[in-house]
Amino acid sequence: QVQLVESGGGLVQAGGSLRLSCAVSGRTFTSYAMGWFRQAPGKSRDLVAAISWSGGYTYYANSVKGRFTISRDNAKNTVYLRMNSLKPKDTAVYYCAGKPGSNINYAGDYNYWGQGTQVTVSS
């Protein structure tokens, strides 16, 4: 029933910025923890950022800490990922995900997924 739709991916030069958006429908958005995952070719799908339902608690993987910012606008049922100082190693498909639980940095039980959006960073 829950639907997640990502947008905002594209091709950028190293050092540039992008903002990804994830629109959520079909469930009470404010009760869901939300996360962003990414998967590069031949690599696993890894959690890079997460945010609690209230927005008061966030998590970042060490590889993106200080460069990426996750936020949510519950009035718009939307979660965002602002990506600054992008590097070629950030190239991946980025997925929005959600879960009704509260352990935002535990990647194993995110159970609602978007279709993914491609981010490509050129050198």
N, C-alpha and C positions, 0 to 999 in steps of 0.2 A: 504493500500500500504506500509506503514511504518512497518518494521520488527525489532524487538528487541530480541536478544538472549543472555541470561545470562550464565555465567560459573564461576567456581572457588569455589563453595561451597564444603563443606565436614565436616568431624568430626575432631575437635581439642580439646586439653586440655585447661582448664582455664588458662589464661595468654598468650595464644598463639596468632598467627596472621593468617589472610587470606587476599587475595586480590581478590575481585570479579570483573569481567569484563562484559561489556555489549556492544555487537557489533550491530551497527545500519545500516540499509540499506533502500533504497526506497524513501528517501527524503533528502533535504538539511540539513545535520546534524548541520552545524554551526548556523542555524536559530532556533534551538530548545533548550529550557531549559530542563535539565535532572535531574531526581531525583531517589533516592533509597527509597523504602518502605519495610516494613517487617510486617509479620503477624504470630503470634504464635497461637497454638491451642486454640480455644475459645476466641480469642482476635480480635480486629479490626485491619485493615490494616493501618499502620501509616507511615507518612513521617519521615525518619531519616536523610536524607541529600539531598541537591539539589545544582545545579550549573547553572549559566547563560550560554547563548550560547557562550559568549566570554571567559568564565572561570574566569572573574574578580570579580564575586560576588558568595558567597557560603552561605549556611544555614545548621545548624546542630540542631537536637533535643537535648535538655538538657541531655537526657539519654546517648548520645554517644559523646557529645562534649569533645574534648581533647583526644579521643581514635580513632575516625574514621576520615578519610580524603577522600573527594571526589575530583576527578580530571577528565579531559577529554583530549583526544588527537584527535583533529579534523582531522589531516592528516590520522589517522587510523580509523576514524568514531567510536571511542570507548570511553566509560566512565568507570571509575574505582571507586571502593570503597575499600580503604585500612582499615582494621579493626585490631587494636592492642589491647592488654590487654583484650582479650575476656573473657566474663563472661557467666555462664550458662543462665542467663536471656536474653542474646543475641540470644539464640536458636530460630529460626524462618525460614520461607520461605522468602527469599529476592527477591524483584521484581524491575527491572529496568523500568522506565517510562519516557515519554517525552511529551512535549506540545510546540506549536508554540508561546505561550505567554512569558511574561517576569517576572511575579510574581512568583518567584521560590518557595517561602515558602507557597503559597496557594495550598493546596493539592487537592482541589475539582475539578480541571479542567485538570489534567493530563489525556490524552486521548489515548496514545499509550503505550502498556504494553508488557513486556516479559513474558515468561512462568514461571519464578521463579526458584530459586536454593536454596536447603536446606543447612542451616548452623546449625550444632549441636555442642554445647560446653559442654564438660564433666567436672565434678568437680573433 
